[in-house]
Structures are given as structure tokens and as C-alpha cells.
Amino acid sequence: KSLAAEPWAGNPAPRVHETPAGMINSVGLQGPGVSRWVEDELPALVNRGARVVASIWGRRVEVYARAAALLVGAPGVVAVEVNVSCPNLDDRSRMFAHSATATFDAVAATAVCGLPRWVKLSPNVADLVDIAGAGLNAGAEALVLINTLLGMAIAPRRGTYRLGSGSGGGGLSGPAIRPVAVRAVHDCRAAFATVGIVGVGGVTRGIDAVEMLMAGADAVEVGTATFREPRAPVQVLAGLQRWCRWNGVERVRSIVGVVHKAAATAKAAAEPQSIAVTQSTDATTGDDHG
């Protein structure tokens, strides 16, 4: 989970409920805080040779700045993910990720970390591309698409909420949201041809990763699938490798954004071809030769 500047207890139990095609969770971003994480958990990752992307969040802009500052000089951390899918205490009507202005402010405040920054966005908005643009304008080098969809689970027999967050509900993840994630990746790749994009949401098989890559993702995350099978990322990678081998793909990067290239080719082929007519004049006689 993303880390706040200080320890955060998260939401009361129960926190997770299985759905027909995934799960809904209300963990509430429980975490030890950046300083404790750097001291107690980061060394083990570095010792294993992991390339670490630290994810941070906050309920106010200044908290994002404080969390980012605590990562300055953190060994092995190659980038910082700014998770803006969090409640904005200065605008209680929505999350940071629901506003282009708030997203810009939160990402800009994290520049103090001195590391490449990725911005993780929510799909629960009318214009994701606009908000993605705000994050990029604030200094983010990559987009992480997407966070969970807003959801809720109710226990019919008890007539109560299934999750400890009560009326706050939770976030829906898993295979059910994969088409939403693919669309988000696709639309942002069409709008931002050169930025890094990480596709997240419902990836459980190698073919799911292929779909994300073809939509325009440079990398793919596996999350919810690990609750059922901790080895899911390795299995997805193996499935991706098999697909590439069976389809004669030598380099995975060759399929990144392939649907955009195909669409551009089809559009060019469908457009009427104009015939260029040139006219030259004989300099000696003054006759025209068309």
C-alpha cells in the first residue's frame, strides 16, 4: 500500500470482500509511515536486488511534500509513485485525483524527492486524460492507470455493510475492471505519445498483459491476483513469454501501442488519395506542359 508521511492505521475490519470477478477492499492505506518503511522494510528489498518504486499519499498537499522529502536519499528507490486517489481534506467533496488542479498541486509538491515521479490516477472521473495532463504538467514522468473503481458491498441477511468502512464503501479491483483499465491506458497513450504508462487492473493471465501492452502500456502491474496466488506475477510473465513465442514476437516492446499504429495505418488507407498535378513552363517557348 502507499505510504503516508506518518504511520496510518487504516480502516476497521473487515477489509476485504470477494466479488464474482475480483474483490472490494477498504484497507484504508494502512502503513508504517515512510521513515519506518525506509528503516525496517526497504533494506530487505535492496538486498534482494529489487528496483523499488515507493508509493506515497497524503490528505493534504503539504503531507505529500513531507512524505516525498522523507524519501530523499533512500537507497534502491528508483522512482516515486504519487497516489492521488486519496481524500482531499481541503476539498471534502472529492479526491485529489478527481480534480486537475488538486492533482497538479499534489504532484508538484513532491518534486523535493529528486526522483522520477509517477502519478497514479482514479478512473472515477469524467475526463481522465485532462487530469493525466495536469499530473504530467506538474512534473510526473509516467502515468499509473488505474486505481480501483468505487464500490460497495452489503450483507442482505444482516442488512448491514460488509466492510468496516461502512457507508464509505471500498475499491473494486480484479478482472471486472480490466476493460476500464485498458480503455484508460488506450486513451492516455493516444493523448500522450511519449510518456511512460503503467497498466494496472485485473491482470491475471499473460494474455491480459498483452492486451494492456497493445493498448499502450510500457509496463504492467499485477495486484489483486496475488491475493489468490502469490506467484501470479511470475505466472503472468510466463504466459506473456509463451504468447510472444507462439506469435513470433521477438521483442515485447514491439507490441506496445500496436493498436494505435494499426488504427493510423487503416485511417491513412481509407483516406482518398489526392493526385498532385504539376505545371511546368518551357523557358524558351513559353509553352505550358502539364
Secondary structure, 3 states (H helix, E strand, C coil): CCECCCCECCCCCCCEEEECCEEEECCCCCECCHHHHHHHCHHHHHHCCCCEEEEECCCCHHHHHHHHHCCCCCCCEEEEEEECCCECCCCCCCEHHHCHHHHHHHHHHHHHHCCCEEEECCCCCCCHHHHHHHHHHCCCCEEEECCCEEECCEECCCCEECCCCHHHCEEEECHHHHHHHHHHHHHHHHHCCCCEEEECCCCCCHHHHHHHHHHCCCEECCCCHHHHCCCHHHHHHHHHHHHHHHCCCCCHHHHCCHHHHHHHHHHHHHCCCCCCCCCEECCCCCCEEC
